[in-house]
Amino acid sequence: MGILDVIVFVVFVVCVVGLGLYKSRHEQSGEDYFLAGRGLVWWLIGFSLIAANISSEQFVGMSGNAASHIGMAIASYEWMAAITLVVVAFGFLPYFLRAGIYTMPEFLEYRYNTAARTIMAVTTIFIYMLLLGAVTYSGALTINTMAEEMGMSFVPTVAQASLVIGIIAMLYVAAGGLKACAWADLIQGSALIVGGAVIMIFAFKMLGNVQEASYIEDVSTGAVGLKTFTGSEGVLERFVSLNKVRLNMFLPMSDATLPWTALLLGLWIPNFYYWGLNQYITQRTLGSASLAEGQKGIVFSAFMKLLIPFVIVIPGIIAFNLFAPDMKSKAAADNAPVLAKYKIANPNTQLVQVVPSPTPEMLTSPTQGGFLVAVFPNEAALEANRVKNPFVLPITQDKYSKLQVQPFTVFESDDKSWRVVFPALAAELDAYNASVRQAAQSANAKVVTEKFLGYKYDSALGQLLSKVLPKKTGLVGFVLAALLGAIVSSLAAMLNAASTIFTMDIYKKYLAPNASQKAVVALGRICVVAFTAVAVFLAPQLGNPKISNSIFTIIQESQGFLSPGVLAVFVFGLLVRRGPAVCGVAGLVTNFIVYGGLKYVSTIGKLMENQVMAFLIGNFLNRMAISFILCLLVMALITAAKPLAQPVEFRQNTTIQLHSSKGAAAAGVVVVVLTLLLYVIFSPLGLAK
């Protein structure tokens, strides 16, 4: 970074934090601190929703997914959200504002009973702990990657960067509350879109000047090719020719991450939960000055959601074209412990070598001299990776092993990202695996399976920032400031939401019902500090490659324990007015059992030999859909058996205006039409043709 970049960075951060604190300097009551005094106008709501949503989680995770075989399909999380937001504005928001609630769990008591409120509150807090760690980790990973790629003299570790991010966010939200977040988000939300657009422009510029680029040949196999250009092609022509198979919103039904079937039902569930029932998002709409202001703000954010894939997903796709070898190098460190386990178990094997000083060629090639290369600085580092469980299968054949090309045996990672080719010595590996299974069976112990990572896809954003943007022009400083602001705004939103739920749904409900407004705000600030500590502790743990190759997938899959049940309970409660109070608890508990059970079955591999069962439970979005349907069925049966004598009446507990906005409704229709048009463009009928 040049001096101009540093100046831009510092000025941006100071302005954002200063504006937020200045606008919230008079906070006194709990309503002021947690809901900005219920006085937010539409343009503040719109930008705040985008800034709270788009963080390093999206910039890192979504661009990382885009760099993989998933490509443009990951944009469904954004474009489906646009339609979802329109429905939330006119289908959900009127009920929430009428109830005058602080939190989403509180609405369950308003509709069902206290038990449903408590179950949702406690579960949400645990899920938010994971989200806090995930947002902090993805931001820290980006900072680490940028510093490393730009050759800075000091490269902070993920743990160090996590600590800095956590402290900044903690001070920010603890001091100012929701109003500080909203005003800061006004700057940060616009900066995110502008910064992403800048990255996209320069990424296209670099793609237009390179002589060769990597591309994915087939999304079903993950096979990677290298294309050479003549120099006569236009940049858009290059982009489409390289990525035609990834410019398709509809991936094969067999895809493990985002099959087209998930678009029918599964993906709608996390979308409706996230935008309509997720506290750290809805807290902005609960603070609306009126129903009309809230609806206009939500529809405004829905339009901006249509722009997000162009500034996040497309740059991620280009990142793989330009920097695939660098992404493979980043994965080498993650794969080293896996190979170490095999080397320890088989000290005389030739399949794995210990290389004290690896060359760049060794890092970017899965094989070297006919043998797989494990990179360790010395034997001590190798020994440090010894595992406690002796029954480890570090490399396994999966369903894609049918792609064998003799005389080589092909092994692929679970996400199809890396194809590892072994020579005839693969027979040694098969013998080792067989002996491990037999030994484990004799000891009545479980077998642990390891997997390889082909590319560190989540490094896509760091590659773009460090290699695409021109140096010493202020642009790097601006984009880095916008990214840091995004991390801080999302982390602050989650901290504020988690502290609100704990304070209002746990502390004030059970521990101190008569607590003063001063005590409530003070506890909210203490909670912010405590949840920040959790985020900083969890962040480095999420970088473990054994957890997942994508932080975005970790977040989405984990929320399956909450989102289908919560959505089912809310929808059922709004539509079926004679549903008894017990339905709230029954729906939430059913989801825990069903989703957790399906996940366990899919994890241990039972029934997965059956293709129908593999399709139904192999993908977490399909598991969400099944859980959602069963939750509704259970609540419907309970209602049929013992309906309420009189339908529930949603009484008004607020003084704000509750008149809907006709202009927002018309704009919402336009947003839905534009969304459907984009799906046609990025389909086999459009660019992917």
C-alpha positions, -999 to 999 in steps of 0.1 A, spaced: 0 0 0 12 35 -9 8 65 13 -23 76 -6 -39 42 1 -31 45 38 -46 81 39 -78 69 21 -81 39 44 -77 59 76 -100 88 65 -127 63 54 -127 44 87 -127 75 108 -156 90 89 -177 59 91 -171 53 129 -174 91 136 -207 95 118 -222 65 135 -212 76 170 -222 112 164 -257 102 152 -262 79 182 -247 101 210 -280 106 228 -290 69 233 -306 63 267 -334 38 266 -334 1 255 -356 11 225 -330 37 215 -301 14 219 -315 -18 204 -340 -4 178 -327 32 171 -358 46 188 -380 31 160 -372 61 138 -353 47 108 -363 60 73 -363 40 41 -329 49 26 -312 42 59 -330 8 62 -321 -1 26 -284 5 29 -282 -9 64 -298 -42 52 -272 -45 24 -243 -36 46 -254 -59 74 -257 -87 49 -228 -82 26 -197 -88 46 -165 -108 43 -187 -138 45 -201 -129 11 -170 -113 -4 -148 -143 6 -173 -172 7 -194 -163 -23 -165 -152 -45 -148 -185 -34 -178 -206 -44 -179 -186 -77 -143 -195 -83 -152 -232 -80 -173 -253 -104 -204 -236 -89 -198 -204 -107 -228 -181 -114 -252 -205 -97 -241 -192 -63 -259 -159 -73 -292 -176 -65 -285 -166 -28 -287 -130 -40 -313 -130 -67 -338 -153 -49 -333 -129 -19 -346 -101 -41 -380 -119 -45 -379 -130 -9 -375 -94 3 -405 -82 -16 -426 -110 0 -412 -101 35 -421 -64 30 -458 -71 24 -463 -105 39 -443 -105 72 -434 -69 82 -470 -57 88 -475 -84 115 -441 -77 132 -445 -40 134 -481 -43 146 -468 -66 175 -443 -39 186 -417 -66 193 -379 -62 200 -369 -96 188 -381 -124 165 -383 -150 194 -406 -125 211 -431 -129 183 -434 -166 190 -446 -158 225 -470 -132 209 -484 -160 187 -478 -192 206 -462 -194 241 -432 -186 262 -416 -220 256 -414 -215 218 -399 -180 224 -372 -195 247 -363 -224 224 -358 -201 195 -339 -175 215 -314 -201 229 -309 -218 196 -304 -185 178 -277 -174 202 -257 -206 196 -261 -203 158 -250 -166 161 -218 -177 179 -209 -197 148 -218 -168 125 -198 -144 146 -168 -167 142 -174 -172 105 -176 -135 96 -145 -128 117 -126 -157 101 -134 -148 66 -124 -112 71 -91 -122 88 -84 -147 60 -87 -119 34 -64 -96 54 -39 -124 58 -40 -133 21 -37 -97 10 -7 -90 32 10 -121 20 3 -116 -17 13 -79 -16 46 -88 1 40 -67 32 68 -67 58 43 -78 85 18 -105 76 -8 -109 104 -20 -144 112 -57 -153 110 -57 -152 148 -41 -118 150 -63 -103 123 -94 -118 140 -85 -100 173 -81 -66 156 -114 -70 137 -132 -81 169 -120 -52 189 -130 -26 163 -165 -41 160 -169 -44 197 -161 -8 204 -183 3 175 -215 -14 184 -211 -13 222 -209 25 221 -236 34 195 -262 6 192 -284 1 162 -285 38 152 -247 39 150 -248 8 128 -275 23 105 -257 56 98 -223 39 94 -240 15 70 -252 43 48 -215 49 39 -204 13 39 -233 -1 19 -227 23 -10 -189 18 -7 -193 -20 -9 -211 -18 -42 -187 8 -56 -156 -11 -43 -169 -44 -58 -175 -26 -92 -140 -13 -91 -126 -49 -86 -148 -62 -114 -136 -36 -139 -99 -42 -132 -104 -80 -132 -119 -78 -167 -91 -55 -178 -65 -81 -166 -84 -109 -182 -83 -91 -215 -45 -88 -214 -34 -123 -204 -21 -149 -229 -36 -179 -212 -61 -186 -185 -75 -216 -165 -111 -228 -169 -133 -256 -156 -142 -279 -185 -171 -298 -168 -190 -289 -136 -199 -326 -132 -162 -337 -129 -144 -305 -119 -119 -311 -146 -96 -280 -152 -81 -269 -185 -58 -242 -198 -67 -220 -227 -43 -199 -248 -55 -167 -265 -44 -152 -298 -49 -116 -287 -78 -108 -311 -106 -118 -287 -125 -91 -268 -126 -94 -230 -163 -104 -229 -157 -130 -255 -129 -144 -234 -150 -144 -203 -179 -162 -219 -157 -187 -238 -138 -196 -206 -168 -198 -183 -197 -209 -204 -204 -239 -182 -202 -217 -151 -226 -191 -164 -255 -214 -157 -278 -209 -127 -289 -245 -130 -263 -271 -119 -268 -308 -124 -292 -326 -100 -262 -346 -88 -242 -316 -76 -233 -318 -39 -235 -280 -32 -263 -264 -52 -283 -287 -75 -310 -271 -97 -336 -290 -76 -326 -270 -46 -340 -239 -64 -375 -254 -63 -378 -254 -25 -346 -259 -5 -330 -226 -12 -362 -206 -5 -361 -218 31 -328 -202 42 -338 -171 21 -371 -165 38 -356 -173 72 -326 -150 67 -345 -120 53 -377 -123 72 -370 -140 105 -333 -135 112 -328 -110 141 -297 -92 129 -314 -84 96 -349 -78 108 -337 -56 136 -333 -28 110 -369 -32 99 -382 -35 134 -367 0 139 -387 15 110 -404 48 116 -436 34 99 -448 4 79 -445 24 47 -409 34 55 -400 -2 62 -415 -15 30 -398 11 9 -365 4 25 -368 -34 20 -378 -30 -17 -348 -6 -22 -325 -33 -7 -341 -59 -30 -331 -39 -60 -296 -36 -48 -295 -74 -43 -297 -77 -81 -264 -58 -84 -244 -78 -59 -236 -109 -81 -220 -86 -107 -196 -71 -81 -189 -103 -61 -197 -135 -81 -183 -125 -115 -150 -113 -101 -148 -146 -82 -152 -165 -115 -125 -144 -131 -102 -150 -101 -100 -187 -110 -93 -179 -146 -64 -157 -136 -50 -173 -104 -59 -210 -104 -22 -220 -98 -20 -196 -69 -51 -211 -54 -36 -245 -57 -5 -233 -39 -26 -220 -10 -42 -254 -6 -8 -271 -2 -5 -262 35 -40 -276 42 -32 -309 25 1 -314 43 -14 -327 75 -34 -353 56 -4 -366 39 15 -366 71 -9 -390 87 -4 -414 58 34 -410 59 34 -417 97 14 -448 92 36 -459 63 71 -446 69 85 -466 40 60 -455 14 70 -438 -18 37 -423 -24 45 -394 -1 78 -375 2 90 -351 28 104 -321 11 125 -297 33 126 -269 7 98 -273 -18 100 -256 -52 71 -235 -66 66 -263 -91 61 -288 -63 34 -265 -47 14 -261 -79 15 -297 -92 -3 -326 -75 24 -350 -86 62 -345 -88 84 -371 -104 56 -397 -104 49 -394 -67 26 -372 -46 45 -345 -28 39 -337 8 55 -304 20 70 -302 54 100 -282 66 115 -311 85 108 -345 101 97 -328 134 69 -309 116 58 -342 101 57 -359 134 38 -330 149 9 -340 127 5 -375 143 -31 -382 152 -45 -398 183 -68 -421 164 -47 -447 147 -74 -458 123 -71 -431 96 -78 -434 59 -62 -402 46 -72 -408 10 -103 -426 -3 -120 -433 -36 -154 -417 -39 -182 -421 -65 -161 -402 -91 -134 -429 -91 -151 -444 -121 -132 -417 -141 -101 -439 -139 -76 -436 -167 -53 -466 -168 -26 -472 -159 -34 -445 -133 -59 -446 -105 -79 -414 -99 -89 -401 -65 -110 -369 -61 -120 -348 -32 -156 -348 -20 -163 -314 -36 -147 -325 -70 -122 -298 -67 -90 -319 -70 -82 -350 -90 -51 -367 -76 -35 -393 -99 -14 -421 -85 8 -445 -105 7 -482 -101 17 -478 -64 -20 -471 -58 -22 -508 -50 -2 -500 -18 -27 -474 -8 -56 -499 -13 -38 -525 8 -33 -499 36 -69 -488 36 -81 -524 38 -57 -532 67 -70 -501 86 -106 -511 81 -98 -546 94 -79 -533 124 -106 -508 133 -133 -535 130 -113 -557 153 -109 -529 179 -146 -519 175 -134 -484 166 -146 -459 140 -125 -451 109 -117 -415 102 -117 -403 66 -96 -374 53 -99 -355 21 -78 -333 -1 -84 -297 -11 -76 -290 -47 -78 -252 -46 -81 -227 -18 -112 -211 -34 -118 -188 -4 -85 -170 -13 -102 -156 -45 -109 -122 -30 -74 -119 -16 -59 -128 -50 -80 -101 -67 -72 -73 -42 -35 -80 -42 -29 -86 -79 -57 -68 -99 -60 -33 -85 -34 -7 -95 -10 1 -67 -4 35 -49 -35 51 -65 -57 51 -34 -80 23 -49 -65 -4 -28 -69 17 3 -106 24 -6 -115 -12 -13 -97 -24 17 -115 2 39 -149 -8 23 -141 -45 30 -131 -38 66 -162 -16 70 -183 -45 57 -167 -69 82 -172 -44 110 -208 -36 100 -219 -72 97 -201 -82 129 -216 -52 147 -251 -62 135 -247 -97 148 -233 -85 181 -262 -61 185 -287 -88 176 -272 -115 199 -270 -90 228 -306 -79 221 -319 -115 222 -300 -124 253 -310 -92 271 -347 -91 261 -355 -128 257 -334 -143 285 -323 -116 310 -354 -94 311 -378 -123 306 -365 -146 333 -337 -130 354 -348 -94 359 -383 -86 346 -382 -52 364 -348 -41 353 -343 -4 346 -336 9 311 -301 18 322 -295 -17 334 -308 -32 302 -285 -11 280 -256 -18 303 -261 -55 300 -265 -52 263 -230 -37 261 -216 -64 284 -230 -90 261 -213 -74 231 -180 -78 248 -187 -114 257 -199 -124 222 -168 -106 207 -146 -129 227 -164 -159 214 -160 -147 178 -123 -141 182 -118 -176 197 -138 -194 171 -125 -176 140 -91 -195 137 -108 -228 143 -130 -224 112 -99 -224 90 -94 -261 96 -97 -278 62 -113 -309 79 -143 -287 86 -150 -275 50 -134 -261 19 -159 -232 20 -168 -210 49 -200 -200 30 -211 -237 30 -204 -240 67 -226 -211 75 -255 -222 53 -255 -258 63 -253 -251 101 -283 -228 99 -304 -258 88 -307 -267 125 -327 -235 129 -341 -220 97 -366 -247 84 -383 -251 118 -384 -213 125 -398 -206 90 -424 -234 93 -435 -221 128 -439 -185 117 -457 -193 84 -480 -217 101 -487 -193 129 -496 -165 105 -517 -185 81 -534 -210 104 -550 -189 132 -565 -219 150 -532 -237 155 -528 -243 193 -499 -229 213 -481 -263 214 -475 -261 177 -447 -236 182 -426 -260 203 -436 -290 182 -424 -274 150 -391 -263 164 -383 -296 181 -394 -316 150 -368 -297 129 -340 -304 153 -348 -341 152 -354 -344 115 -326 -322 102 -301 -335 127 -311 -371 119 -309 -367 82 -275 -350 85 -262 -378 107 -274 -405 83 -258 -387 53 -226 -382 73 -221 -419 82 -230 -429 47 -260 -452 54 -285 -456 26 -262 -435 3 -257 -465 -20 -294 -459 -30 -294 -431 -55 -329 -419 -45 -319 -416 -8 -285 -400 -18 -304 -373 -37 -329 -367 -9 -305 -363 20 -271 -358 4 -275 -321 0 -283 -298 30 -308 -278 10 -328 -309 3 -326 -318 40 -340 -284 48 -369 -289 24 -377 -323 40 -375 -308 75 -397 -279 66 -424 -301 51 -424 -325 81 -426 -296 105 -457 -282 88 -472 -317 87 -467 -322 124 -483 -289 132 -512 -295 109 -519 -329 126 -518 -313 160 -542 -286 148 -566 -311 132 -566 -331 165 -571 -301 188 -577 -267 171 -583 -235 191 -619 -227 198 -613 -191 185 -587 -180 160 -557 -160 172 -561 -122 169 -529 -102 163 -535 -72 185 -517 -39 179 -490 -30 204 -474 0 187 -482 37 179 -463 39 146 -483 43 113 -492 9 97 -504 20 62 -488 1 34 -469 19 6 -484 15 -29 -452 29 -45 -432 2 -28 -456 -24 -40 -452 -13 -77 -414 -12 -73 -415 -47 -58 -433 -61 -89 -405 -45 -111 -378 -62 -90 -395 -96 -93 -397 -93 -132 -360 -82 -134 -350 -112 -113 -368 -137 -135 -352 -121 -166 -317 -125 -151 -324 -162 -145 -332 -166 -182 -301 -148 -193 -279 -170 -171 -294 -203 -182 -290 -228 -210 -313 -205 -230 -289 -175 -225 -251 -172 -220 -247 -208 -210 -262 -220 -243 
